[in-house]
Amino acid sequence: MKFRAAELADLPFLLEIQSEWPALPQWGADGFKKEIGGLPRSYLAVLEDASALLGFGGLWIIPPEAQVTTLAIARARSRRGWGRRLLRHLIDEAVRRGARTVTLEAAADNQPALGLYGSEGFRIVGRRPKLYNGVVDAILMELDCQR
Ligand SMILES: CC(C)(COP(=O)(O)OP(=O)(O)OC[C@H]1O[C@@H](n2cnc3c(N)ncnc32)[C@H](O)[C@@H]1OP(=O)(O)O)[C@@H](O)C(=O)NCCC(=O)NCCS
């Protein structure tokens, strides 16, 4: 199992994993290409084992802040600790690049994501009503990396 920066060759697998989670904002090929294309403030990581991509996660880093832009684990590989490891990898990378806080946003009905973020120390700092499809609130969370 290893983490590495996503490459264009990963695109079909990124799109496939994303399509397994229809509630996740769908970036499309162009969205992924922008993040892979080396925007200086972007980092798109993949987690892979010998046989396949297990998931991906993204960051925008503008020190002293970083934002988790996306996070997903292949549905067949979920609930085995990979999402937590990927999130920790993103946090480590954000800190390495100068972030002191990491923010993110999750749908209020996304219990798996909210459970993961809460258990990694993210605290709720705001709420955007009906942001998703005009129905579901967005929960804003923040991690203080200096603690
Ligand atoms: C959220 C996600 C990345 C978690 O990845 P994962 O590898 O399945 O999660 P892990 O096995 O690392 O579990 C970490 C924690 O997440 C929470 N969690 C994960 N799956 C859960 C589920 N089905 N139900 C409830 N809690 C869940 C739990 O708190 C869990 O900790 P625990 O095992 O000690 O109870 C994954 O469910 C996913 O890809 N979801 C779809 C995309 C998405 O919603 N991304 C987040 C956008 S904000």
The ligand as a MOL file (V3000), in Angstrom:
LIG
                    3D

  0  0  0     0  0            999 V3000
M  V30 BEGIN CTAB
M  V30 COUNTS 48 50 0 0 0
M  V30 BEGIN ATOM
M  V30 1 C -15.9520 8.7330 4.0120 0
M  V30 2 C -15.0170 7.6410 3.4770 0
M  V30 3 C -13.8570 8.2960 2.7490 0
M  V30 4 C -14.4880 6.8450 4.6690 0
M  V30 5 O -13.5340 5.8940 4.1800 0
M  V30 6 P -13.4650 4.3960 4.7420 0
M  V30 7 O -12.1900 3.8030 4.3000 0
M  V30 8 O -14.7120 3.6880 4.3900 0
M  V30 9 O -13.4700 4.6660 6.3120 0
M  V30 10 P -12.5620 3.9720 7.4440 0
M  V30 11 O -12.6750 2.4970 7.3550 0
M  V30 12 O -11.2030 4.5930 7.4070 0
M  V30 13 O -13.3500 4.4440 8.7490 0
M  V30 14 C -13.0320 5.6240 9.4260 0
M  V30 15 C -14.2240 6.1210 10.1850 0
M  V30 16 O -15.2000 6.6200 9.2860 0
M  V30 17 C -16.5130 6.3740 9.8270 0
M  V30 18 N -17.2230 5.4740 8.9120 0
M  V30 19 C -16.7230 4.9320 7.7630 0
M  V30 20 N -17.6800 4.2240 7.1410 0
M  V30 21 C -18.8010 4.3160 7.8930 0
M  V30 22 C -20.1280 3.8160 7.7600 0
M  V30 23 N -20.4770 3.0660 6.7110 0
M  V30 24 N -21.0270 4.1450 8.7070 0
M  V30 25 C -20.6910 4.9140 9.7600 0
M  V30 26 N -19.4350 5.4110 9.9450 0
M  V30 27 C -18.5080 5.1180 9.0280 0
M  V30 28 C -16.3150 5.7330 11.1780 0
M  V30 29 O -16.2180 6.7860 12.1220 0
M  V30 30 C -14.9530 5.0730 10.9960 0
M  V30 31 O -14.2820 4.8470 12.2070 0
M  V30 32 P -14.4820 3.4210 12.9670 0
M  V30 33 O -14.1120 2.3680 11.9560 0
M  V30 34 O -13.5300 3.5230 14.1090 0
M  V30 35 O -15.9260 3.3590 13.3510 0
M  V30 36 C -15.7960 6.6580 2.5270 0
M  V30 37 O -16.9600 6.2210 3.1910 0
M  V30 38 C -16.1810 7.2460 1.2000 0
M  V30 39 O -15.4120 7.2190 0.2370 0
M  V30 40 N -17.4050 7.8090 1.1230 0
M  V30 41 C -17.9240 8.3690 -0.1440 0
M  V30 42 C -17.2590 9.6670 -0.5030 0
M  V30 43 C -17.4560 10.6960 0.5860 0
M  V30 44 O -18.5400 10.8600 1.1240 0
M  V30 45 N -16.3450 11.4070 0.8890 0
M  V30 46 C -16.3570 12.4570 1.8780 0
M  V30 47 C -16.7540 13.7380 1.2760 0
M  V30 48 S -16.8390 15.0400 2.5030 0
M  V30 END ATOM
M  V30 BEGIN BOND
M  V30 1 1 1 2
M  V30 2 1 2 3
M  V30 3 1 2 4
M  V30 4 1 2 36
M  V30 5 1 4 5
M  V30 6 1 5 6
M  V30 7 2 6 7
M  V30 8 1 6 8
M  V30 9 1 6 9
M  V30 10 1 9 10
M  V30 11 2 10 11
M  V30 12 1 10 12
M  V30 13 1 10 13
M  V30 14 1 13 14
M  V30 15 1 14 15
M  V30 16 1 15 16
M  V30 17 1 15 30
M  V30 18 1 16 17
M  V30 19 1 17 18
M  V30 20 1 17 28
M  V30 21 1 18 19
M  V30 22 1 18 27
M  V30 23 2 19 20
M  V30 24 1 20 21
M  V30 25 1 21 22
M  V30 26 2 21 27
M  V30 27 1 22 23
M  V30 28 2 22 24
M  V30 29 1 24 25
M  V30 30 2 25 26
M  V30 31 1 26 27
M  V30 32 1 28 29
M  V30 33 1 28 30
M  V30 34 1 30 31
M  V30 35 1 31 32
M  V30 36 2 32 33
M  V30 37 1 32 34
M  V30 38 1 32 35
M  V30 39 1 36 37
M  V30 40 1 36 38
M  V30 41 2 38 39
M  V30 42 1 38 40
M  V30 43 1 40 41
M  V30 44 1 41 42
M  V30 45 1 42 43
M  V30 46 2 43 44
M  V30 47 1 43 45
M  V30 48 1 45 46
M  V30 49 1 46 47
M  V30 50 1 47 48
M  V30 END BOND
M  V30 END CTAB
M  END
